[in-house]
Amino acid sequence: MGQKLIKAVVAILISAILAIGLPLVAFAWPNDATITLQSRHVYRNLAEADDMAVIFHWRWVSDNYSATPASSTIFIELSINGTIQSAATPYVFSLFENNGYGDGMTGFYLSAATVPEWEGAYTIRIAGLPMYYSPYGDVPFKDFYLESSDYTSSTTQEDNRAELKTYILDECDIFKTIYPDVALKSVSSSGTTLSDYGEAYFTSTIPGLQTLCPDLFYIQTLVPEVMTVQAYDMSRQTITTARLEGTDLKRGAERLGTAMGVSWAVVWGIFTLIGCLVVAVKCAKKGWGVEVGLFINGCIVTAVALLVGDLMFTLVMVGGLLAIIGISWALFGKRA
């Protein structure tokens, strides 16, 4: 009876432990020397003015890894003066075959509205859940403090994005030496970008990376900028018209216009129209075809329009060109 009672009690305890999710074996927390930050950089003005991104390469080395994925046993947080700004868990990338331990990347992005300060006393903490690491009780952790050398000195979006791209691509080379079967970047006619594997990994470890650094991706996602619409005015016409002021060309046209009862610009239009018609006829008679004459006429009209710069002249020439096209086709085009 006594042995049966003991077995029943043990069975109940095991069932209770499994029910609340506690592991039967606790793993020793690695000492400080085996949890390190291999690199870390802080960028700004990536997606908007005064935003901030903290991106780092961490390394977790142990002889006794938990069988549970690191995403369930470890958490990483960014804080300043004891206030947590953002938190994440290691991403378990199946191609690395390390269950989320070993080497990994993590990124924290803070929008301009949530950035406490630039070059503040930020702390990166890598911690383990006490239910998985012995002894039970307090959360085991390792803190890393950002230094002034970790922050970029660049201020423009273009420079920060260029530095971030260089950093990520350099990390791709480092990860290639650690995980030789996984290529995280590729080279094409468009330049060096993340490979399909690289896009899958880095977009999962650095939130919003495709917006923060579009040049890392073969297919880029860009936020279009609102174009400034310039209101139409007649300033260009005024400038070109002023070129003829006080010249013999305009004075002569004004005198003829007064005699004919039209404006000086119409006089220019009449002479240009006559000249275009002559060119069209000559080209057709030479056997060059109607198209050559019309092309030359287009050049003539464009040149005179730039010289005269008058609305009335433009209207006259539009109508004149239509007339020339019709006349040229009726007289010579059908014969061809």
C-alpha positions as a LaTeX table, in Angstrom:
\begin{tabular}{lrrr}
\hline
Residue & $x$ (\AA) & $y$ (\AA) & $z$ (\AA) \\
\hline
Met1 & 0.00 & 0.00 & 0.00 \\
Gly2 & 2.85 & 2.40 & 0.91 \\
Gln3 & 4.61 & 2.00 & $-2.45$ \\
Lys4 & 1.38 & 2.54 & $-4.33$ \\
Leu5 & 0.77 & 5.75 & $-2.37$ \\
Ile6 & 4.28 & 7.04 & $-3.16$ \\
Lys7 & 3.85 & 6.28 & $-6.88$ \\
Ala8 & 0.51 & 8.06 & $-6.87$ \\
Val9 & 2.01 & 11.15 & $-5.21$ \\
Val10 & 4.92 & 11.23 & $-7.70$ \\
Ala11 & 2.51 & 10.87 & $-10.61$ \\
Ile12 & 0.41 & 13.75 & $-9.30$ \\
Leu13 & 3.49 & 15.97 & $-8.90$ \\
Ile14 & 4.72 & 15.21 & $-12.41$ \\
Ser15 & 1.26 & 15.90 & $-13.82$ \\
Ala16 & 1.10 & 19.20 & $-11.93$ \\
Ile17 & 4.52 & 20.26 & $-13.24$ \\
Leu18 & 3.56 & 19.45 & $-16.82$ \\
Ala19 & 0.23 & 21.21 & $-16.40$ \\
Ile20 & 1.79 & 24.52 & $-15.38$ \\
Gly21 & 4.52 & 24.24 & $-18.01$ \\
Leu22 & 7.60 & 24.08 & $-15.82$ \\
Pro23 & 10.54 & 22.16 & $-17.26$ \\
Leu24 & 11.69 & 19.04 & $-15.50$ \\
Val25 & 15.35 & 20.03 & $-16.09$ \\
Ala26 & 16.74 & 23.50 & $-15.52$ \\
Phe27 & 19.76 & 24.58 & $-17.54$ \\
Ala28 & 22.66 & 26.49 & $-16.07$ \\
Trp29 & 22.83 & 30.14 & $-17.01$ \\
Pro30 & 25.98 & 30.77 & $-19.09$ \\
Asn31 & 28.63 & 32.91 & $-17.43$ \\
Asp32 & 29.23 & 36.47 & $-18.63$ \\
Ala33 & 32.07 & 35.46 & $-20.93$ \\
Thr34 & 29.77 & 33.39 & $-23.15$ \\
Ile35 & 27.07 & 36.05 & $-23.70$ \\
Thr36 & 28.48 & 38.91 & $-25.76$ \\
Leu37 & 27.58 & 41.61 & $-28.23$ \\
Gln38 & 29.77 & 41.16 & $-31.28$ \\
Ser39 & 28.80 & 44.55 & $-32.73$ \\
Arg40 & 26.24 & 47.29 & $-32.16$ \\
His41 & 25.28 & 50.47 & $-33.99$ \\
Val42 & 22.71 & 53.20 & $-33.51$ \\
Tyr43 & 21.26 & 55.09 & $-36.50$ \\
Arg44 & 18.79 & 57.96 & $-36.90$ \\
Asn45 & 16.58 & 59.72 & $-39.44$ \\
Leu46 & 15.96 & 56.44 & $-41.29$ \\
Ala47 & 12.19 & 56.53 & $-41.76$ \\
Glu48 & 11.47 & 59.99 & $-40.37$ \\
Ala49 & 13.36 & 62.86 & $-38.82$ \\
Asp50 & 14.69 & 62.20 & $-35.29$ \\
Asp51 & 13.80 & 58.49 & $-35.18$ \\
Met52 & 16.34 & 55.94 & $-33.89$ \\
Ala53 & 17.29 & 52.32 & $-34.61$ \\
Val54 & 19.51 & 50.18 & $-32.36$ \\
Ile55 & 20.84 & 47.13 & $-34.21$ \\
Phe56 & 23.27 & 44.58 & $-32.80$ \\
His57 & 24.83 & 41.14 & $-33.28$ \\
Trp58 & 24.68 & 39.01 & $-30.13$ \\
Arg59 & 26.35 & 35.69 & $-29.38$ \\
Trp60 & 25.12 & 33.04 & $-26.94$ \\
Val61 & 27.57 & 30.17 & $-26.38$ \\
Ser62 & 26.82 & 27.28 & $-24.04$ \\
Asp63 & 27.66 & 23.60 & $-23.66$ \\
Asn64 & 24.20 & 22.87 & $-22.34$ \\
Tyr65 & 21.51 & 24.44 & $-24.52$ \\
Ser66 & 17.88 & 24.12 & $-23.62$ \\
Ala67 & 15.87 & 21.88 & $-25.91$ \\
Thr68 & 13.24 & 24.60 & $-25.89$ \\
Pro69 & 13.64 & 27.23 & $-28.66$ \\
Ala70 & 15.40 & 30.42 & $-27.59$ \\
Ser71 & 12.30 & 32.40 & $-28.54$ \\
Ser72 & 10.60 & 30.83 & $-25.51$ \\
Thr73 & 13.48 & 30.93 & $-23.02$ \\
Ile74 & 15.28 & 34.23 & $-23.67$ \\
Phe75 & 14.16 & 37.82 & $-24.02$ \\
Ile76 & 16.10 & 40.90 & $-25.08$ \\
Glu77 & 15.15 & 44.43 & $-24.08$ \\
Leu78 & 16.25 & 48.02 & $-24.61$ \\
Ser79 & 15.87 & 50.40 & $-21.68$ \\
Ile80 & 16.99 & 53.81 & $-20.49$ \\
Asn81 & 17.21 & 54.74 & $-16.82$ \\
Gly82 & 15.27 & 51.61 & $-15.92$ \\
Thr83 & 12.39 & 52.27 & $-18.34$ \\
Ile84 & 11.94 & 49.61 & $-21.03$ \\
Gln85 & 11.65 & 51.12 & $-24.51$ \\
Ser86 & 11.30 & 47.94 & $-26.55$ \\
Ala87 & 11.68 & 44.17 & $-26.19$ \\
Ala88 & 12.07 & 41.13 & $-28.43$ \\
Thr89 & 12.95 & 37.44 & $-28.39$ \\
Pro90 & 15.59 & 35.68 & $-30.50$ \\
Tyr91 & 14.32 & 34.69 & $-33.92$ \\
Val92 & 14.53 & 30.96 & $-34.58$ \\
Phe93 & 15.72 & 30.68 & $-38.18$ \\
Ser94 & 15.37 & 27.05 & $-39.16$ \\
Leu95 & 18.21 & 27.19 & $-41.73$ \\
Phe96 & 20.72 & 28.01 & $-38.98$ \\
Glu97 & 19.77 & 24.76 & $-37.23$ \\
Asn98 & 20.63 & 26.20 & $-33.80$ \\
Asn99 & 17.17 & 26.48 & $-32.25$ \\
Gly100 & 17.66 & 30.25 & $-31.91$ \\
Tyr101 & 20.88 & 30.11 & $-29.86$ \\
Gly102 & 24.44 & 30.77 & $-31.03$ \\
Asp103 & 24.70 & 33.97 & $-33.14$ \\
Gly104 & 21.81 & 36.24 & $-34.02$ \\
Met105 & 20.76 & 39.77 & $-34.91$ \\
Thr106 & 18.22 & 41.95 & $-33.14$ \\
Gly107 & 17.00 & 45.45 & $-33.92$ \\
Phe108 & 14.90 & 47.95 & $-32.02$ \\
Tyr109 & 13.24 & 50.87 & $-33.81$ \\
Leu110 & 11.93 & 53.93 & $-31.97$ \\
Ser111 & 9.85 & 56.50 & $-33.82$ \\
Ala112 & 10.58 & 60.18 & $-33.33$ \\
Ala113 & 7.63 & 60.45 & $-30.93$ \\
Thr114 & 9.01 & 57.68 & $-28.68$ \\
Val115 & 12.76 & 58.45 & $-28.64$ \\
Pro116 & 13.67 & 59.65 & $-25.12$ \\
Glu117 & 16.97 & 61.18 & $-26.21$ \\
Trp118 & 19.88 & 60.73 & $-28.59$ \\
Glu119 & 23.06 & 59.28 & $-27.04$ \\
Gly120 & 21.23 & 58.55 & $-23.80$ \\
Ala121 & 22.15 & 55.97 & $-21.14$ \\
Tyr122 & 20.61 & 53.02 & $-23.00$ \\
Thr123 & 21.03 & 49.44 & $-21.80$ \\
Ile124 & 20.64 & 46.25 & $-23.80$ \\
Arg125 & 19.68 & 43.35 & $-21.54$ \\
Ile126 & 19.80 & 39.68 & $-22.53$ \\
Ala127 & 17.90 & 37.67 & $-19.94$ \\
Gly128 & 16.63 & 34.15 & $-19.42$ \\
Leu129 & 13.34 & 33.05 & $-17.98$ \\
Pro130 & 13.93 & 31.62 & $-14.49$ \\
Met131 & 11.66 & 28.66 & $-15.21$ \\
Tyr132 & 14.27 & 27.38 & $-17.66$ \\
Tyr133 & 17.54 & 28.40 & $-16.01$ \\
Ser134 & 18.76 & 27.43 & $-12.55$ \\
Pro135 & 18.72 & 28.51 & $-9.86$ \\
Tyr136 & 15.02 & 29.41 & $-9.84$ \\
Gly137 & 14.00 & 32.80 & $-8.54$ \\
Asp138 & 15.60 & 35.97 & $-9.86$ \\
Val139 & 15.81 & 36.48 & $-13.62$ \\
Pro140 & 19.38 & 35.77 & $-14.80$ \\
Phe141 & 20.63 & 38.48 & $-17.17$ \\
Lys142 & 23.59 & 40.19 & $-18.77$ \\
Asp143 & 23.58 & 43.97 & $-19.42$ \\
Phe144 & 25.41 & 45.87 & $-22.15$ \\
Tyr145 & 25.65 & 49.65 & $-22.14$ \\
Leu146 & 25.66 & 51.75 & $-25.29$ \\
Glu147 & 28.65 & 54.06 & $-25.64$ \\
Ser148 & 29.11 & 57.26 & $-27.62$ \\
Ser149 & 31.15 & 55.37 & $-30.22$ \\
Asp150 & 28.11 & 53.20 & $-30.98$ \\
Tyr151 & 26.16 & 56.16 & $-32.34$ \\
Thr152 & 26.50 & 57.35 & $-35.91$ \\
Ser153 & 27.81 & 60.85 & $-36.50$ \\
Ser154 & 25.85 & 61.16 & $-39.74$ \\
Thr155 & 22.69 & 63.23 & $-39.75$ \\
Thr156 & 21.13 & 62.83 & $-43.20$ \\
Gln157 & 18.78 & 60.01 & $-44.13$ \\
Glu158 & 20.90 & 59.09 & $-47.14$ \\
Asp159 & 24.10 & 58.70 & $-45.09$ \\
Asn160 & 22.40 & 56.76 & $-42.29$ \\
Arg161 & 20.79 & 54.37 & $-44.75$ \\
Ala162 & 24.11 & 53.88 & $-46.53$ \\
Glu163 & 25.85 & 53.08 & $-43.22$ \\
Leu164 & 23.08 & 50.67 & $-42.20$ \\
Lys165 & 23.30 & 48.89 & $-45.56$ \\
Thr166 & 27.07 & 48.49 & $-45.21$ \\
Tyr167 & 26.69 & 47.15 & $-41.67$ \\
Ile168 & 24.05 & 44.57 & $-42.59$ \\
Leu169 & 25.98 & 43.35 & $-45.65$ \\
Asp170 & 29.15 & 43.04 & $-43.54$ \\
Glu171 & 27.19 & 40.96 & $-41.03$ \\
Cys172 & 26.05 & 38.75 & $-43.90$ \\
Asp173 & 29.71 & 37.90 & $-44.54$ \\
Ile174 & 30.28 & 37.17 & $-40.84$ \\
Phe175 & 27.21 & 34.93 & $-40.63$ \\
Lys176 & 28.42 & 33.11 & $-43.75$ \\
Thr177 & 31.51 & 31.99 & $-41.82$ \\
Ile178 & 29.30 & 30.80 & $-38.94$ \\
Tyr179 & 26.56 & 29.23 & $-41.04$ \\
Pro180 & 28.37 & 28.38 & $-44.32$ \\
Asp181 & 25.34 & 26.74 & $-45.94$ \\
Val182 & 23.20 & 29.88 & $-45.71$ \\
Ala183 & 23.95 & 32.83 & $-48.04$ \\
Leu184 & 22.24 & 35.95 & $-46.71$ \\
Lys185 & 23.24 & 38.28 & $-49.56$ \\
Ser186 & 23.41 & 38.09 & $-53.34$ \\
Val187 & 25.03 & 40.03 & $-56.17$ \\
Ser188 & 23.16 & 40.98 & $-59.34$ \\
Ser189 & 23.22 & 43.65 & $-62.03$ \\
Ser190 & 21.43 & 45.92 & $-59.56$ \\
Gly191 & 24.25 & 45.58 & $-57.04$ \\
Thr192 & 24.58 & 43.71 & $-53.74$ \\
Thr193 & 21.33 & 43.11 & $-51.87$ \\
Leu194 & 19.90 & 40.62 & $-49.41$ \\
Ser195 & 19.16 & 37.17 & $-50.80$ \\
Asp196 & 15.81 & 35.50 & $-50.28$ \\
Tyr197 & 17.21 & 33.92 & $-47.13$ \\
Gly198 & 18.63 & 37.27 & $-46.01$ \\
Glu199 & 15.31 & 39.04 & $-46.52$ \\
Ala200 & 13.49 & 36.35 & $-44.55$ \\
Tyr201 & 15.96 & 36.52 & $-41.66$ \\
Phe202 & 16.63 & 40.25 & $-41.32$ \\
Thr203 & 13.02 & 41.37 & $-41.77$ \\
Ser204 & 12.13 & 39.02 & $-38.90$ \\
Thr205 & 14.88 & 40.30 & $-36.61$ \\
Ile206 & 14.79 & 44.02 & $-37.48$ \\
Pro207 & 11.20 & 45.32 & $-37.66$ \\
Gly208 & 10.50 & 47.62 & $-40.60$ \\
Leu209 & 13.92 & 47.09 & $-42.22$ \\
Gln210 & 12.48 & 47.38 & $-45.72$ \\
Thr211 & 11.34 & 50.91 & $-44.88$ \\
Leu212 & 14.44 & 51.84 & $-42.89$ \\
Cys213 & 16.87 & 50.76 & $-45.64$ \\
Pro214 & 15.17 & 50.06 & $-49.00$ \\
Asp215 & 18.50 & 49.67 & $-50.84$ \\
Leu216 & 19.08 & 46.35 & $-49.07$ \\
Phe217 & 16.28 & 44.78 & $-51.08$ \\
Tyr218 & 16.11 & 43.78 & $-54.73$ \\
Ile219 & 12.46 & 44.85 & $-54.78$ \\
Gln220 & 12.23 & 48.09 & $-52.87$ \\
Thr221 & 9.37 & 49.59 & $-50.93$ \\
Leu222 & 9.38 & 53.38 & $-51.03$ \\
Val223 & 6.98 & 55.92 & $-49.64$ \\
Pro224 & 6.18 & 58.38 & $-52.45$ \\
Glu225 & 6.69 & 62.03 & $-51.70$ \\
Val226 & 3.96 & 64.54 & $-52.42$ \\
Met227 & 4.92 & 66.57 & $-55.47$ \\
Thr228 & 4.73 & 70.32 & $-55.30$ \\
Val229 & 2.30 & 71.54 & $-57.94$ \\
Gln230 & 3.41 & 74.73 & $-59.63$ \\
Ala231 & 0.51 & 76.93 & $-60.62$ \\
Tyr232 & 0.35 & 77.81 & $-64.32$ \\
Asp233 & 1.11 & 81.39 & $-65.17$ \\
Met234 & 2.23 & 83.47 & $-68.15$ \\
Ser235 & 5.65 & 84.41 & $-66.76$ \\
Arg236 & 7.54 & 82.45 & $-69.42$ \\
Gln237 & 5.57 & 84.14 & $-72.17$ \\
Thr238 & 6.35 & 87.55 & $-70.67$ \\
Ile239 & 10.06 & 86.74 & $-70.61$ \\
Thr240 & 10.22 & 85.58 & $-74.22$ \\
Thr241 & 8.06 & 88.44 & $-75.48$ \\
Ala242 & 10.34 & 90.96 & $-73.77$ \\
Arg243 & 13.27 & 89.76 & $-75.86$ \\
Leu244 & 11.90 & 91.49 & $-78.95$ \\
Glu245 & 11.20 & 94.80 & $-77.23$ \\
Gly246 & 12.94 & 97.66 & $-79.04$ \\
Thr247 & 14.11 & 95.51 & $-81.96$ \\
Asp248 & 13.53 & 96.19 & $-85.65$ \\
Leu249 & 11.78 & 92.85 & $-85.95$ \\
Lys250 & 9.05 & 93.87 & $-83.56$ \\
Arg251 & 8.78 & 97.48 & $-84.76$ \\
Gly252 & 8.39 & 96.29 & $-88.36$ \\
Ala253 & 5.77 & 93.75 & $-87.37$ \\
Glu254 & 3.86 & 96.37 & $-85.36$ \\
Arg255 & 3.76 & 98.76 & $-88.36$ \\
Leu256 & 2.47 & 96.04 & $-90.66$ \\
Gly257 & $-0.02$ & 94.97 & $-88.02$ \\
Thr258 & $-1.32$ & 98.51 & $-87.65$ \\
Ala259 & $-1.79$ & 98.78 & $-91.40$ \\
Met260 & $-3.55$ & 95.41 & $-91.54$ \\
Gly261 & $-5.58$ & 95.92 & $-88.39$ \\
Val262 & $-4.04$ & 92.99 & $-86.53$ \\
Ser263 & $-1.48$ & 92.52 & $-83.76$ \\
Trp264 & 2.22 & 92.25 & $-84.45$ \\
Ala265 & 2.21 & 88.60 & $-83.35$ \\
Val266 & $-0.37$ & 87.76 & $-86.03$ \\
Val267 & 1.94 & 89.32 & $-88.61$ \\
Trp268 & 4.71 & 86.98 & $-87.45$ \\
Gly269 & 2.26 & 84.10 & $-87.69$ \\
Ile270 & 1.27 & 84.98 & $-91.28$ \\
Phe271 & 4.87 & 85.16 & $-92.50$ \\
Thr272 & 5.76 & 81.95 & $-90.68$ \\
Leu273 & 2.72 & 80.21 & $-92.15$ \\
Ile274 & 3.68 & 81.30 & $-95.69$ \\
Gly275 & 7.24 & 80.12 & $-95.12$ \\
Cys276 & 6.05 & 76.73 & $-93.83$ \\
Leu277 & 3.76 & 76.28 & $-96.82$ \\
Val278 & 6.64 & 77.05 & $-99.22$ \\
Val279 & 8.89 & 74.53 & $-97.44$ \\
Ala280 & 6.21 & 71.83 & $-97.63$ \\
Val281 & 5.68 & 72.40 & $-101.37$ \\
Lys282 & 9.42 & 72.46 & $-102.14$ \\
Cys283 & 10.07 & 69.26 & $-100.24$ \\
Ala284 & 7.21 & 67.50 & $-102.02$ \\
Lys285 & 8.42 & 68.63 & $-105.46$ \\
Lys286 & 11.95 & 67.48 & $-104.68$ \\
Gly287 & 10.56 & 64.03 & $-104.02$ \\
Trp288 & 11.50 & 64.07 & $-100.33$ \\
Gly289 & 7.96 & 63.34 & $-99.25$ \\
Val290 & 5.46 & 65.21 & $-97.11$ \\
Glu291 & 6.99 & 63.98 & $-93.84$ \\
Val292 & 10.30 & 65.83 & $-94.35$ \\
Gly293 & 8.54 & 69.11 & $-95.02$ \\
Leu294 & 6.32 & 68.74 & $-91.98$ \\
Phe295 & 9.33 & 67.97 & $-89.79$ \\
Ile296 & 11.16 & 71.10 & $-91.00$ \\
Asn297 & 8.01 & 73.15 & $-90.47$ \\
Gly298 & 7.74 & 71.87 & $-86.91$ \\
Cys299 & 11.28 & 73.05 & $-86.22$ \\
Ile300 & 10.57 & 76.46 & $-87.77$ \\
Val301 & 7.38 & 76.97 & $-85.75$ \\
Thr302 & 9.08 & 75.92 & $-82.51$ \\
Ala303 & 11.98 & 78.33 & $-83.08$ \\
Val304 & 9.71 & 81.28 & $-83.92$ \\
Ala305 & 7.38 & 80.49 & $-81.00$ \\
Leu306 & 10.35 & 80.63 & $-78.60$ \\
Leu307 & 11.36 & 83.95 & $-80.12$ \\
Val308 & 7.94 & 85.60 & $-80.18$ \\
Gly309 & 6.39 & 83.96 & $-77.11$ \\
Asp310 & 2.88 & 85.25 & $-77.70$ \\
Leu311 & $-0.38$ & 83.38 & $-77.16$ \\
Met312 & $-1.98$ & 84.78 & $-80.28$ \\
Phe313 & 0.98 & 83.66 & $-82.37$ \\
Thr314 & 0.70 & 80.16 & $-80.92$ \\
Leu315 & $-2.99$ & 79.93 & $-81.78$ \\
Val316 & $-2.35$ & 81.14 & $-85.32$ \\
Met317 & 0.43 & 78.63 & $-85.81$ \\
Val318 & $-1.59$ & 75.70 & $-84.49$ \\
Gly319 & $-4.32$ & 76.46 & $-86.98$ \\
Gly320 & $-1.75$ & 77.13 & $-89.69$ \\
Leu321 & 0.00 & 73.83 & $-89.20$ \\
Leu322 & $-3.27$ & 71.96 & $-89.40$ \\
Ala323 & $-4.00$ & 73.79 & $-92.65$ \\
Ile324 & $-0.54$ & 73.01 & $-94.06$ \\
Ile325 & $-0.93$ & 69.32 & $-93.22$ \\
Gly326 & $-4.28$ & 69.21 & $-94.96$ \\
Ile327 & $-3.11$ & 71.11 & $-98.05$ \\
Ser328 & 0.11 & 69.08 & $-98.36$ \\
Trp329 & $-1.76$ & 65.80 & $-98.13$ \\
Ala330 & $-4.41$ & 66.90 & $-100.63$ \\
Leu331 & $-1.90$ & 68.13 & $-103.19$ \\
Phe332 & 0.99 & 65.71 & $-102.84$ \\
Gly333 & 0.26 & 62.93 & $-100.34$ \\
Lys334 & $-2.43$ & 61.20 & $-102.41$ \\
Arg335 & $-0.18$ & 61.09 & $-105.44$ \\
Ala336 & 2.52 & 59.26 & $-103.54$ \\
\hline
\end{tabular}
